[in-house]
Amino acid sequence: MIVRMAAKGLLSIPLAIRRKFGMKRRTRVHVDVDEQTYKIVLTPITREHIQSLCGRHKGKGLLKSLVAEKKRGKGIHMMHNTRVGSILRWLSAG
């Protein structure tokens, strides 16, 4: 499916896709870039997405896992503007 970018860089995600992934008004979307394949990947941050991440770091120290992901260049950058991100930055600074 092809969509057109607006003058200010906005993209409209077609209604069928928004419905399929449970996206509603003001749904946050994580933007990831795969420079090897030259692709932009959009992941809607919905309740289902959050629940799919549950248990991902089971048995590990969550902060250690997030710091390790940050060192690998993944994950924590999407949480910079959240309350959790603020707490994690405060903890890792101490």
GROMACS elastic network, one bead per residue, 0.5 to 0.9 nm:
[ bonds ]
;  ai    aj funct       b0    kb
    1    14     6  0.89236   500
    3    11     6  0.70066   500
    3    12     6  0.68734   500
    3    13     6  0.75552   500
    3    14     6  0.81380   500
    4    10     6  0.86711   500
    4    11     6  0.65777   500
    4    12     6  0.76137   500
    5     8     6  0.79335   500
    5     9     6  0.56623   500
    5    10     6  0.55959   500
    5    12     6  0.76321   500
    6     9     6  0.53108   500
    6    10     6  0.51228   500
    6    11     6  0.64287   500
    6    12     6  0.85179   500
    7    10     6  0.72520   500
   12    15     6  0.88179   500
   13    16     6  0.84787   500
   13    17     6  0.67399   500
   13    18     6  0.65925   500
   14    17     6  0.55283   500
   14    18     6  0.63971   500
   14    19     6  0.88187   500
   15    19     6  0.60681   500
   15    20     6  0.84800   500
   16    19     6  0.52460   500
   16    20     6  0.61268   500
   16    21     6  0.88043   500
   17    20     6  0.50056   500
   17    21     6  0.63104   500
   17    22     6  0.84790   500
   17    23     6  0.82639   500
   18    21     6  0.54305   500
   18    22     6  0.59410   500
   18    24     6  0.71235   500
   19    22     6  0.50313   500
   19    23     6  0.61242   500
   19    24     6  0.79893   500
   20    23     6  0.78219   500
   21    44     6  0.73308   500
   21    46     6  0.82210   500
   21    48     6  0.89609   500
   22    27     6  0.89668   500
   22    44     6  0.83485   500
   22    46     6  0.70955   500
   22    47     6  0.89282   500
   22    48     6  0.85420   500
   23    26     6  0.83483   500
   23    27     6  0.58478   500
   23    28     6  0.86206   500
   23    44     6  0.68380   500
   23    45     6  0.84413   500
   23    46     6  0.71311   500
   24    27     6  0.55357   500
   25    28     6  0.89937   500
   27    44     6  0.68469   500
   27    45     6  0.66849   500
   27    46     6  0.70406   500
   28    43     6  0.85925   500
   28    44     6  0.60499   500
   28    45     6  0.53846   500
   28    46     6  0.76801   500
   29    42     6  0.62269   500
   29    43     6  0.54245   500
   29    45     6  0.55379   500
   29    46     6  0.86690   500
   30    41     6  0.80445   500
   30    42     6  0.57089   500
   30    43     6  0.50142   500
   30    44     6  0.62238   500
   30    45     6  0.67604   500
   30    78     6  0.66270   500
   31    40     6  0.69168   500
   31    41     6  0.58293   500
   31    43     6  0.65804   500
   31    44     6  0.88622   500
   31    78     6  0.84530   500
   32    39     6  0.84388   500
   32    40     6  0.58199   500
   32    41     6  0.50545   500
   32    42     6  0.64835   500
   32    43     6  0.80786   500
   33    36     6  0.89166   500
   33    37     6  0.89415   500
   33    38     6  0.73685   500
   33    39     6  0.59456   500
   33    41     6  0.61470   500
   33    42     6  0.88855   500
   34    37     6  0.57405   500
   34    38     6  0.56413   500
   34    39     6  0.51989   500
   34    40     6  0.63080   500
   34    41     6  0.75679   500
   35    39     6  0.66678   500
   35    40     6  0.84622   500
   36    39     6  0.79643   500
   43    46     6  0.89476   500
   43    49     6  0.85054   500
   44    49     6  0.74266   500
   45    48     6  0.80166   500
   45    49     6  0.58032   500
   45    50     6  0.68883   500
   46    49     6  0.51440   500
   46    50     6  0.63512   500
   46    51     6  0.86489   500
   47    50     6  0.51228   500
   47    51     6  0.60952   500
   47    52     6  0.85648   500
   48    51     6  0.50881   500
   48    52     6  0.61379   500
   48    53     6  0.88339   500
   49    52     6  0.51020   500
   49    53     6  0.66483   500
   50    53     6  0.53069   500
   50    54     6  0.68253   500
   51    54     6  0.52125   500
   51    55     6  0.88158   500
   52    55     6  0.82864   500
   52    56     6  0.82968   500
   53    56     6  0.54682   500
   53    57     6  0.84938   500
   54    57     6  0.78028   500
   54    58     6  0.82974   500
   55    59     6  0.86165   500
   57    60     6  0.54881   500
   57    61     6  0.74717   500
   57    62     6  0.63267   500
   57    65     6  0.70119   500
   58    61     6  0.81301   500
   58    62     6  0.82210   500
   59    62     6  0.86883   500
   60    63     6  0.86232   500
   60    64     6  0.74867   500
   60    65     6  0.68331   500
   61    64     6  0.52483   500
   61    65     6  0.62218   500
   61    66     6  0.87383   500
   62    65     6  0.50344   500
   62    66     6  0.61587   500
   62    67     6  0.85666   500
   63    66     6  0.51132   500
   63    67     6  0.60889   500
   63    68     6  0.84710   500
   63    88     6  0.70735   500
   63    91     6  0.82547   500
   63    92     6  0.77403   500
   64    67     6  0.51407   500
   64    68     6  0.60616   500
   64    69     6  0.85952   500
   65    68     6  0.50441   500
   65    69     6  0.61717   500
   65    70     6  0.85820   500
   66    69     6  0.50085   500
   66    70     6  0.60969   500
   66    71     6  0.86186   500
   66    74     6  0.86514   500
   66    75     6  0.71123   500
   66    76     6  0.62719   500
   66    88     6  0.87412   500
   67    71     6  0.62505   500
   67    72     6  0.86887   500
   67    76     6  0.77451   500
   67    92     6  0.81922   500
   68    71     6  0.51034   500
   68    72     6  0.63825   500
   68    73     6  0.86997   500
   68    74     6  0.87679   500
   69    73     6  0.61645   500
   69    74     6  0.51208   500
   69    75     6  0.59771   500
   69    76     6  0.70680   500
   70    74     6  0.52891   500
   70    75     6  0.63020   500
   70    76     6  0.57678   500
   70    77     6  0.75164   500
   71    74     6  0.75336   500
   72    75     6  0.88756   500
   73    76     6  0.83640   500
   73    77     6  0.83907   500
   74    77     6  0.70625   500
   74    78     6  0.87326   500
   75    78     6  0.61756   500
   75    79     6  0.77083   500
   76    79     6  0.53800   500
   76    80     6  0.69878   500
   76    85     6  0.75529   500
   77    80     6  0.56487   500
   77    81     6  0.88473   500
   77    85     6  0.86514   500
   78    81     6  0.76036   500
   78    82     6  0.85447   500
   78    85     6  0.84985   500
   79    82     6  0.54137   500
   79    83     6  0.81908   500
   79    84     6  0.69929   500
   79    86     6  0.82561   500
   80    83     6  0.82917   500
   80    84     6  0.82139   500
   80    86     6  0.67860   500
   80    89     6  0.83407   500
   81    84     6  0.84408   500
   81    85     6  0.64160   500
   81    86     6  0.73233   500
   82    85     6  0.50449   500
   82    86     6  0.63768   500
   82    87     6  0.87905   500
   83    86     6  0.50738   500
   83    87     6  0.63652   500
   83    88     6  0.86831   500
   84    87     6  0.51262   500
   84    88     6  0.61252   500
   84    89     6  0.85802   500
   85    88     6  0.50499   500
   85    89     6  0.60738   500
   85    90     6  0.85009   500
   86    89     6  0.52019   500
   86    90     6  0.61583   500
   86    91     6  0.86309   500
   87    90     6  0.50513   500
   87    91     6  0.61239   500
   87    92     6  0.85862   500
   88    91     6  0.50293   500
   88    92     6  0.60226   500
   88    93     6  0.84412   500
   89    92     6  0.51846   500
   89    93     6  0.60313   500
   89    94     6  0.87458   500
   90    93     6  0.52398   500
   90    94     6  0.65250   500
   91    94     6  0.54031   500
